[in-house]
Each structure stands twice: as structure tokens, then as C-alpha cells.
Amino acid sequence: MQNYTIIPVLDEQEFKSHKKLQPNLIQKYSFFNQKKSNDIISCGRILKFGLFQHQQDFTFQSNLEEMYTCKDRFCPFCNWRRARKLAIQGYKLLEAIQEKENIRYIFLTLTVKNPLLKDIRITISEMNKAFEKMSRSIRYKNSIAGHCKILEIHPQHKKPSYFHPHFHLLIAVRSSYFENLYIKQDEWKEMWKNALKVDYDPSVDVRIINSKDNNDPIAKVVAEAFKYPMKSKVLDVLSWQQFQELTKQLRGLRFISYGGILKDYREALNLDDVE
């Protein structure tokens, strides 16, 4: 048995909390892109549910079948849904790897000097080129089995004309890494500095994700690493003119990429493109 009904809202607190973050973005878009503003107004308002009856115990359960979403990069509601999907995919990916590989994970953060808003695009391009160069080095390839690279960017709270782009990396390593291939934080910093070709010391943070005391070690890694990078709340400090420039700077850029065994397993699982 199957029956559908259209309802205007979903009675879930988390759903509502992210919907409440949309008005500020709607207002910003209204100054320079009314279509985008209207799309976000309509985002997540109409939901289509299917009512299904269990074949064994004949109980009924409703499942979300369809919902219009704007899919805008900055929409807080869409970003919440992307983050959930990314976490689900991350769990499937690491679970598949765990079944066949003896892998541990490291959380690595790579930063650069904060650029002006007008220089964001070129800065991100330089960061991507630097990481590509670093990941092709013999030291990296001999030590690292794979990675997931996530770009996060947000404005400085007191100086919103400056932004803070940085990479969060989930690094996969084999047991031999801790025997004779270990890369200390100072070495990561030197590798990143050389790849960037800069005359300052960029901030680098590296942490081993310790999951021994966790009943579900994969869940801990997912919680640490697979968070969607665009946090809409931080955009509140921007004027609509600054936000308009930000949309131009980030247009068409990818925020998430994979390499090594994480890329190989992801392709084998045929996972959707979250972006």
C-alpha cells in the first residue's frame, strides 16, 4: 500500500533550525540576484512523503520522497543536507576500506596568509597547485595511502574584507607509517611552505585520530573529518556587496576532492557527487 501527501513543513527541530538561517541570505541576494533570492525562499517548503506498509508486521512508515531545494552553495538548509550526505558517504567509504585494509587516519590542516576578498580565487588556485605539488613528492607518496581534501573558507569576524581559506585533510596511512615513515608537524610545515613558495611560515596542524576507546571508530573519524565546508552562519558579517563579490570569487570552484585509496574505493562504491 502506498499513498502520498503534500505538507508544507517537516516537524523536525533540526530541519527548522536550518530553515531559520535562510532569511539573511535571501536578503543579501535580493540586492543583486532576485532569482536566487526567490529560489531560496522556495527551498525546502514543499515536501512529498510516501506512506509505506511493512510486508511482515503491516505497520506504516512515512519516508521523504521528493523535496524542492535550491542547491545554492551558500544556502544553510542545502548545506545541512550536503553535510548529512557527505557524512553518510564518508561512513560507507571508511567502512569499505576497513573491511579490506589496515588503515589509520590523521587529521591535517593547512593554512595560508589571509587574503583580501578580491584575491580569494587566485589564492585558492595557488593552494590547490601547492597541494598537488606536495602530494606528488616522494616523501608524501611513500608515507600517505590516500586523502580527502576539503576547502573551508570564512571571513575574519572583525575584518570581513579579509578571508581565511584553509584545507582540512583526512589522511589515510598504513601501519608502516608509524614505524619509519612518520611525518612530524614541523616537517609538514616545511613541505607545505616549500610547495607554496612563500617567505613566511604557514600554520599547520596535524593530529592522529585516536579511535581505540570508541565503540564505533569509523563514526569518530567521520565526525572529525566529513563536515561540509561552507558554514552559512559566518556570512552574516558580510555586506551584500561583499557577499556578491564572494559569489563571483567562488563560482565554479570545487571544495572537496579525494586521492589515493580513498579515491579508488569511492569510485568502486560509485558514490554520488555531493557538490
Summary of the structure (lengths in Angstrom):
residues: 275
radius of gyration: 21.2
end to end distance: 34.9
largest distance: 68.5
contacts: 784
relative contact order: 0.17
helix: 46%
strand: 23%
